Structures are given as C-alpha cells and as structure tokens.
Amino acid sequence: MNSKNKNMKIEKFQKTNRELEKITQQKYELEEQMLELRRQIRNSERKLNGMNRSEEWRKRNHTLIEYGALIEIAKLIGENKALLLGYLLNFHKLNDNEKQNLKINGIIEFESRKNKKEKIKIEMQKNREENLKESDEDE
C-alpha cells in the first residue's frame, strides 16, 4: 500500500508538474503577446506624433512660403536682411491710420495682380483657340 500510495503521489506530482509547465508556457506566450502589443502601441503613438508634427510643419511651411511670396511681390528679395528686419520691426510703431493706408495699398496691389493674371489667362485661351482653328484649317 505504501508503494501504491507513493506511486499515486508521484503521478499526482508529475501531473501537477506537467500542468505547471503548460501554465508556464502559456504565461510566456502571453507575455510575448503583451510585448508585441506594447511595441505596436508605441509605434502607433510615434506615427500619430509624427503626423501631428508633420501637419504642424506643413502649416508652418505654408505660412512661411506665403510671407516669402509677399517679400518677392514687394521686390525685396536680395535686400539686406538686417535692413528688412529693422523696417518690419517699425510696423509696430505705426498708428491705425498708417496701417489702414498700407492695407489699402496691399489690397490694390493684390487686385492689380489678380487682374493681370486674368488678362493673361484670357490671352492664353484666345491663343489656344486660334491655334486649334489654324490646325483645323490645315487639315
């Protein structure tokens, strides 16, 4: 009986040991899955941060290009940068009336450029139509 009892205990121990190994393996697999999920979360967060940052950069670049275009329109490219900065810093010293007059000048310039663009568009359209007529007549 003692031997039988001993064998039963050994079998029970072996069974428990197998279950423990199985549970240990499952634990290891779950830990690996958690690590992978954490990696995926970190990567997703990085992508989101990158998208936010790139969106901010896009907006900033757009603004800088717009203001650079204004410098170009005013034919100030090539001027001394310190001179331009000093001139622009004086903007804050202008009174409301002076700012309003400058704004009106800017609006007039924008309208003038818009009208020139429209004239060029119309002229190009006329040229296209004339070229099409000439090519139709040649055939």
Sequence and secondary structure as in RCSB ss.txt:
>XXXX:A:sequence
MNSKNKNMKIEKFQKTNRELEKITQQKYELEEQMLELRRQIRNSERKLNGMNRSEEWRKRNHTLIEYGALIEIAK
LIGENKALLLGYLLNFHKLNDNEKQNLKINGIIEFESRKNKKEKIKIEMQKNREENLKESDEDE
>XXXX:A:secstr
 HHHHHHHHHHHHHHHHHHHHHHHHHHHHHHHHHHHHHHHHHHHHHHHHHHHHHHHHHHHHHHHHHHHHHHHHTT
 TTS HHHHHHHHHGGGG  HHHHHHHHHHHHHHHHHHHHHHHHHHHHHHHHHHHHHHHHHHH 
